[in-house]
Amino acid sequence: MCLAFAVVILATFIGSSFIAAISSQIAAKVHGSFLLNDANL
């Protein structure tokens, strides 16, 4: 039971960090496109 609990916590931590990395990457792309649009104007 203790092992299963540790696995669940580990999976949650990995999943959240994975989601955070993807969202930050998307935010960087959106921000970069906004900067490009500002430069074109």
Phi, psi and omega in degrees: 000317181296321180294318180297321179297317179295321179296319180296316180296317180297316180296321179295317181295315180296317180296317182292321180291326178294315179296320180296320180295317180295315182294322179291325178294317179296318180297321179295320179294316180297315180297319179297320180292325177295319179296320179296319180296319179296321181293323180291327178286000000 
